[in-house]
C-alpha cells in the first residue's frame, strides 16, 4: 500500500564523453563544434547543488560523461565540497561505467576508487550504464563500453563495501525478450550475493537526437509490462521505480498498480532524457507527487 518518492536534484557536471553509445542523446565529443559539450567548474557544480537547499532537497543524483582530459581529482573534490557545505545531503553519484573509467585511467582497483569516493562523501551509486547485458545487443548499441561482467563487478564490490546502489535496464530498441530475461536474471543473481540493490528502474529508449536510427517510442502498455515483469522476476530487490520523467506522471501513477512502488522524486532539472526528446516537466513538487500517490489509492 506504500509508494515512495524523494526530494532530489539532478546534476550532470559534464556531457563530454569518449564513449560512442548509439542510443545516447546526451554525450558530446571534446572539441566538437557543431554541438559543443560543456564541463562545469567545481564552483559552478557546487553552486548549482547548493542553490537547491531552499527546496528541502535530501539527495543529489549525479552522473556525467567519460571526459577524456578532466583530471581524476575533480571528482572526489566535487563530492568533498558538496558534502562539507551540506553534510546531511545524500550524494548518489557515478554509474558503474564512470567508476570503471576512473579505475582504468588512474590504474586503480574498483575497490580503491570506491573507497576514495566514499571518503569524499559518496553515499550510493545510481544504476545507469547497464543497458542490456547480452553481448549481441551491447555490440550494436554501445560497443566498446564497459561490458556486462565489469558493470556487475563494480556493483558487487560496492555492495561488499556496504554501498547501496540501484540497477537499470534499457528496453524498446533492438533487444529481444530473451536478452531481457538474461539481464533480469543476472541482476537477481547478483542481488542474492549481498542484497545491495535498493531499486530497479526500467528505462524506455527515446529515439530522438541519437544515432541508433529507430523511430518509435515504447507504448504505455510496453512500459507497464516491463514494470510488472520486473516486479515478478526481481523478487529480491525491494523497489521497482516508475520514473515519471520517462513514462509521464499519469502513466507512473497507473504503474503503481502494475508492480511499481517508487516514482523517483522531485528531480529538479533532468537533462539526459530531455535531450533525447522527453517532453515531461523538469521537476515535480512534493505536493503533486503526494497528490498522484494518494489519488491512486496508495499511502
RORO-301398 format. One record per residue (C-alpha): residue number from 1; residue in one letter; x, y, z. Coordinates in steps of 0.5 Angstrom, whole numbers. Example, Ala and Ser with C-alpha at 12.3 -4.5 7.8 and 13.67 -1.06 7.14 Angstrom:
+-----+---------+-------+-------+-------+
! num ! residuo !  east ! north !    up !
+-----+---------+-------+-------+-------+
!   1 !       a !    25 !    -9 !    16 !
!   2 !       s !    27 !    -2 !    14 !
+-----+---------+-------+-------+-------+
This chain:
+-----+---------+-------+-------+-------+
! num ! residuo !  east ! north !    up !
+-----+---------+-------+-------+-------+
!   1 !       x !     0 !     0 !     0 !
!   2 !       x !     6 !     5 !     0 !
!   3 !       x !     9 !     9 !    -5 !
!   4 !       x !    16 !    12 !    -5 !
!   5 !       x !    19 !    19 !    -7 !
!   6 !       x !    25 !    23 !    -5 !
!   7 !       x !    27 !    30 !    -5 !
!   8 !       x !    32 !    30 !   -10 !
!   9 !       x !    36 !    35 !   -15 !
!  10 !       x !    40 !    32 !   -21 !
!  11 !       x !    47 !    35 !   -23 !
!  12 !       x !    51 !    33 !   -29 !
!  13 !       x !    58 !    36 !   -29 !
!  14 !       x !    60 !    35 !   -36 !
!  15 !       x !    57 !    32 !   -42 !
!  16 !       x !    64 !    31 !   -46 !
!  17 !       x !    65 !    23 !   -47 !
!  18 !       x !    69 !    19 !   -50 !
!  19 !       x !    64 !    13 !   -51 !
!  20 !       x !    60 !    12 !   -57 !
!  21 !       x !    53 !    10 !   -55 !
!  22 !       x !    49 !    10 !   -61 !
!  23 !       x !    43 !    11 !   -56 !
!  24 !       x !    45 !    17 !   -53 !
!  25 !       x !    43 !    24 !   -54 !
!  26 !       x !    47 !    27 !   -48 !
!  27 !       x !    54 !    26 !   -50 !
!  28 !       x !    59 !    30 !   -54 !
!  29 !       x !    66 !    30 !   -56 !
!  30 !       x !    71 !    34 !   -54 !
!  31 !       x !    72 !    40 !   -58 !
!  32 !       x !    66 !    38 !   -62 !
!  33 !       x !    64 !    45 !   -66 !
!  34 !       x !    57 !    43 !   -69 !
!  35 !       x !    54 !    42 !   -62 !
!  36 !       x !    59 !    43 !   -57 !
!  37 !       x !    59 !    40 !   -50 !
!  38 !       x !    60 !    43 !   -43 !
!  39 !       x !    64 !    42 !   -37 !
!  40 !       x !    62 !    46 !   -30 !
!  41 !       x !    68 !    48 !   -26 !
!  42 !       x !    68 !    46 !   -19 !
!  43 !       x !    65 !    52 !   -16 !
!  44 !       x !    59 !    52 !   -22 !
!  45 !       x !    57 !    45 !   -20 !
!  46 !       x !    58 !    46 !   -12 !
!  47 !       x !    53 !    52 !   -13 !
!  48 !       x !    48 !    49 !   -17 !
!  49 !       x !    47 !    44 !   -12 !
!  50 !       x !    47 !    49 !    -6 !
!  51 !       x !    42 !    53 !    -9 !
!  52 !       x !    37 !    48 !    -9 !
!  53 !       x !    38 !    48 !    -1 !
!  54 !       x !    31 !    52 !     0 !
!  55 !       x !    27 !    47 !    -4 !
!  56 !       x !    29 !    42 !     2 !
!  57 !       x !    33 !    37 !    -2 !
!  58 !       x !    35 !    31 !     1 !
!  59 !       x !    39 !    28 !    -5 !
!  60 !       x !    43 !    30 !   -11 !
!  61 !       x !    43 !    25 !   -17 !
!  62 !       x !    50 !    26 !   -20 !
!  63 !       x !    52 !    23 !   -27 !
!  64 !       x !    57 !    25 !   -32 !
!  65 !       x !    60 !    23 !   -39 !
!  66 !       x !    67 !    20 !   -39 !
!  67 !       x !    71 !    26 !   -40 !
!  68 !       x !    78 !    24 !   -43 !
!  69 !       x !    82 !    30 !   -40 !
!  70 !       x !    79 !    32 !   -34 !
!  71 !       x !    83 !    30 !   -28 !
!  72 !       x !    81 !    25 !   -23 !
!  73 !       x !    82 !    30 !   -17 !
!  74 !       x !    76 !    34 !   -20 !
!  75 !       x !    71 !    28 !   -18 !
!  76 !       x !    73 !    27 !   -11 !
!  77 !       x !    74 !    34 !   -10 !
!  78 !       x !    67 !    36 !   -12 !
!  79 !       x !    64 !    31 !    -7 !
!  80 !       x !    68 !    34 !    -2 !
!  81 !       x !    66 !    41 !    -3 !
!  82 !       x !    59 !    39 !    -3 !
!  83 !       x !    59 !    34 !     3 !
!  84 !       x !    63 !    40 !     7 !
!  85 !       x !    58 !    45 !     5 !
!  86 !       x !    51 !    41 !     6 !
!  87 !       x !    53 !    34 !    10 !
!  88 !       x !    46 !    32 !    11 !
!  89 !       x !    45 !    31 !     3 !
!  90 !       x !    46 !    24 !     1 !
!  91 !       x !    50 !    24 !    -5 !
!  92 !       x !    48 !    19 !   -10 !
!  93 !       x !    54 !    19 !   -16 !
!  94 !       x !    57 !    16 !   -21 !
!  95 !       x !    55 !    10 !   -25 !
!  96 !       x !    59 !     3 !   -26 !
!  97 !       x !    61 !     6 !   -33 !
!  98 !       x !    64 !    12 !   -29 !
!  99 !       x !    67 !     8 !   -24 !
! 100 !       x !    71 !     3 !   -29 !
! 101 !       x !    73 !     9 !   -33 !
! 102 !       x !    76 !    12 !   -27 !
! 103 !       x !    80 !     6 !   -25 !
! 104 !       x !    83 !     5 !   -32 !
! 105 !       x !    85 !    12 !   -32 !
! 106 !       x !    88 !    12 !   -26 !
! 107 !       x !    91 !     5 !   -25 !
! 108 !       x !    87 !     4 !   -19 !
! 109 !       x !    83 !    -2 !   -17 !
! 110 !       x !    75 !    -1 !   -17 !
! 111 !       x !    75 !    -2 !    -9 !
! 112 !       x !    80 !     3 !    -9 !
! 113 !       x !    76 !     8 !   -13 !
! 114 !       x !    70 !     7 !    -9 !
! 115 !       x !    74 !     8 !    -2 !
! 116 !       x !    77 !    14 !    -4 !
! 117 !       x !    70 !    17 !    -7 !
! 118 !       x !    66 !    14 !     0 !
! 119 !       x !    72 !    18 !     4 !
! 120 !       x !    70 !    24 !     0 !
! 121 !       x !    62 !    24 !     1 !
! 122 !       x !    60 !    19 !    -4 !
! 123 !       x !    53 !    16 !    -1 !
! 124 !       x !    51 !    11 !    -6 !
! 125 !       x !    51 !     9 !   -13 !
! 126 !       x !    46 !    10 !   -19 !
! 127 !       x !    44 !     4 !   -23 !
! 128 !       x !    46 !     7 !   -30 !
! 129 !       x !    50 !     4 !   -36 !
! 130 !       x !    47 !    -3 !   -35 !
! 131 !       x !    43 !    -2 !   -42 !
! 132 !       x !    42 !    -9 !   -44 !
! 133 !       x !    48 !   -14 !   -41 !
! 134 !       x !    48 !   -19 !   -47 !
! 135 !       x !    53 !   -18 !   -52 !
! 136 !       x !    49 !   -19 !   -58 !
! 137 !       x !    46 !   -12 !   -56 !
! 138 !       x !    51 !    -9 !   -53 !
! 139 !       x !    56 !   -10 !   -59 !
! 140 !       x !    50 !    -6 !   -63 !
! 141 !       x !    48 !     0 !   -58 !
! 142 !       x !    54 !     1 !   -54 !
! 143 !       x !    60 !    -3 !   -57 !
! 144 !       x !    67 !    -1 !   -53 !
! 145 !       x !    63 !     1 !   -47 !
! 146 !       x !    65 !    -3 !   -40 !
! 147 !       x !    62 !   -10 !   -41 !
! 148 !       x !    57 !   -13 !   -37 !
! 149 !       x !    61 !   -17 !   -33 !
! 150 !       x !    65 !   -11 !   -31 !
! 151 !       x !    59 !    -7 !   -29 !
! 152 !       x !    57 !   -13 !   -25 !
! 153 !       x !    63 !   -13 !   -21 !
! 154 !       x !    63 !    -5 !   -20 !
! 155 !       x !    56 !    -6 !   -16 !
! 156 !       x !    59 !   -13 !   -13 !
! 157 !       x !    65 !    -9 !   -10 !
! 158 !       x !    60 !    -3 !    -8 !
! 159 !       x !    55 !    -8 !    -4 !
! 160 !       x !    61 !   -12 !    -1 !
! 161 !       x !    64 !    -5 !     2 !
! 162 !       x !    57 !    -3 !     4 !
! 163 !       x !    55 !     2 !    -1 !
! 164 !       x !    48 !     1 !    -4 !
! 165 !       x !    46 !     2 !   -11 !
! 166 !       x !    41 !     2 !   -16 !
! 167 !       x !    40 !    -2 !   -22 !
! 168 !       x !    37 !    -1 !   -29 !
! 169 !       x !    35 !    -4 !   -36 !
! 170 !       x !    34 !     0 !   -42 !
! 171 !       x !    29 !    -3 !   -47 !
! 172 !       x !    25 !    -1 !   -53 !
! 173 !       x !    31 !    -1 !   -58 !
! 174 !       x !    34 !    -7 !   -62 !
! 175 !       x !    33 !   -12 !   -56 !
! 176 !       x !    29 !   -19 !   -56 !
! 177 !       x !    25 !   -22 !   -50 !
! 178 !       x !    31 !   -27 !   -48 !
! 179 !       x !    36 !   -21 !   -48 !
! 180 !       x !    32 !   -18 !   -43 !
! 181 !       x !    31 !   -25 !   -39 !
! 182 !       x !    38 !   -26 !   -39 !
! 183 !       x !    39 !   -19 !   -36 !
! 184 !       x !    34 !   -19 !   -30 !
! 185 !       x !    36 !   -26 !   -28 !
! 186 !       x !    44 !   -23 !   -28 !
! 187 !       x !    41 !   -18 !   -23 !
! 188 !       x !    37 !   -22 !   -19 !
! 189 !       x !    43 !   -27 !   -18 !
! 190 !       x !    48 !   -21 !   -16 !
! 191 !       x !    43 !   -19 !   -11 !
! 192 !       x !    43 !   -26 !    -8 !
! 193 !       x !    50 !   -25 !    -6 !
! 194 !       x !    50 !   -18 !    -2 !
! 195 !       x !    43 !   -15 !    -2 !
! 196 !       x !    46 !    -8 !    -4 !
! 197 !       x !    41 !    -6 !   -10 !
! 198 !       x !    35 !    -1 !    -7 !
! 199 !       x !    31 !    -1 !   -13 !
! 200 !       x !    31 !    -3 !   -20 !
! 201 !       x !    29 !     2 !   -26 !
! 202 !       x !    27 !     0 !   -33 !
! 203 !       x !    29 !     5 !   -38 !
! 204 !       x !    25 !     6 !   -44 !
! 205 !       x !    29 !     8 !   -50 !
! 206 !       x !    28 !    15 !   -53 !
! 207 !       x !    29 !    16 !   -61 !
! 208 !       x !    31 !    23 !   -62 !
! 209 !       x !    37 !    26 !   -63 !
! 210 !       x !    42 !    20 !   -63 !
! 211 !       x !    45 !    15 !   -68 !
! 212 !       x !    41 !     9 !   -67 !
! 213 !       x !    36 !    10 !   -72 !
! 214 !       x !    30 !     8 !   -69 !
! 215 !       x !    23 !    12 !   -70 !
! 216 !       x !    19 !     9 !   -65 !
! 217 !       x !    17 !    11 !   -57 !
! 218 !       x !    15 !     5 !   -53 !
! 219 !       x !     8 !     5 !   -52 !
! 220 !       x !     4 !     5 !   -45 !
! 221 !       x !     3 !    -2 !   -45 !
! 222 !       x !    10 !    -4 !   -46 !
! 223 !       x !    12 !     1 !   -40 !
! 224 !       x !     7 !    -3 !   -36 !
! 225 !       x !     9 !   -10 !   -38 !
! 226 !       x !    16 !    -8 !   -36 !
! 227 !       x !    15 !    -6 !   -30 !
! 228 !       x !    10 !   -12 !   -28 !
! 229 !       x !    15 !   -17 !   -31 !
! 230 !       x !    21 !   -14 !   -27 !
! 231 !       x !    17 !   -14 !   -20 !
! 232 !       x !    15 !   -21 !   -21 !
! 233 !       x !    22 !   -23 !   -23 !
! 234 !       x !    26 !   -19 !   -18 !
! 235 !       x !    23 !   -22 !   -12 !
! 236 !       x !    29 !   -20 !    -8 !
! 237 !       x !    30 !   -13 !   -10 !
! 238 !       x !    26 !    -8 !    -5 !
! 239 !       x !    23 !    -3 !   -10 !
! 240 !       x !    21 !    -2 !   -17 !
! 241 !       x !    21 !     5 !   -20 !
! 242 !       x !    16 !     8 !   -25 !
! 243 !       x !    21 !    14 !   -27 !
! 244 !       x !    16 !    20 !   -28 !
! 245 !       x !    20 !    24 !   -32 !
! 246 !       x !    21 !    18 !   -37 !
! 247 !       x !    14 !    15 !   -37 !
! 248 !       x !    10 !    21 !   -35 !
! 249 !       x !     7 !    23 !   -29 !
! 250 !       x !     0 !    20 !   -31 !
! 251 !       x !     3 !    13 !   -33 !
! 252 !       x !     7 !    13 !   -27 !
! 253 !       x !     1 !    13 !   -23 !
! 254 !       x !    -2 !     8 !   -26 !
! 255 !       x !     4 !     4 !   -26 !
! 256 !       x !     3 !     4 !   -18 !
! 257 !       x !    -2 !    -2 !   -19 !
! 258 !       x !     3 !    -6 !   -24 !
! 259 !       x !     8 !    -7 !   -19 !
! 260 !       x !    12 !     0 !   -18 !
! 261 !       x !    12 !     3 !   -11 !
! 262 !       x !    17 !     9 !   -13 !
! 263 !       x !    16 !    15 !   -17 !
! 264 !       x !    23 !    17 !   -16 !
! 265 !       x !    23 !    24 !   -14 !
! 266 !       x !    22 !    32 !   -15 !
! 267 !       x !    28 !    31 !   -20 !
! 268 !       x !    29 !    39 !   -21 !
! 269 !       x !    33 !    40 !   -28 !
! 270 !       x !    33 !    33 !   -31 !
! 271 !       x !    38 !    33 !   -37 !
! 272 !       x !    39 !    27 !   -40 !
! 273 !       x !    32 !    24 !   -42 !
! 274 !       x !    30 !    31 !   -44 !
! 275 !       x !    36 !    32 !   -49 !
! 276 !       x !    33 !    25 !   -52 !
! 277 !       x !    26 !    28 !   -53 !
! 278 !       x !    23 !    28 !   -47 !
! 279 !       x !    17 !    33 !   -46 !
! 280 !       x !    15 !    32 !   -39 !
! 281 !       x !    17 !    37 !   -34 !
! 282 !       x !    24 !    39 !   -31 !
! 283 !       x !    21 !    38 !   -24 !
! 284 !       x !    15 !    36 !   -20 !
! 285 !       x !    14 !    39 !   -13 !
! 286 !       x !    13 !    34 !    -7 !
! 287 !       x !     5 !    37 !    -6 !
! 288 !       x !     4 !    34 !   -13 !
! 289 !       x !     8 !    27 !   -12 !
! 290 !       x !     4 !    26 !    -6 !
! 291 !       x !    -3 !    28 !   -10 !
! 292 !       x !    -1 !    23 !   -15 !
! 293 !       x !     0 !    18 !   -10 !
! 294 !       x !    -6 !    19 !    -6 !
! 295 !       x !   -11 !    19 !   -12 !
! 296 !       x !    -8 !    12 !   -14 !
! 297 !       x !   -10 !    10 !    -7 !
! 298 !       x !    -3 !     9 !    -4 !
! 299 !       x !     0 !    12 !     2 !
+-----+---------+-------+-------+-------+
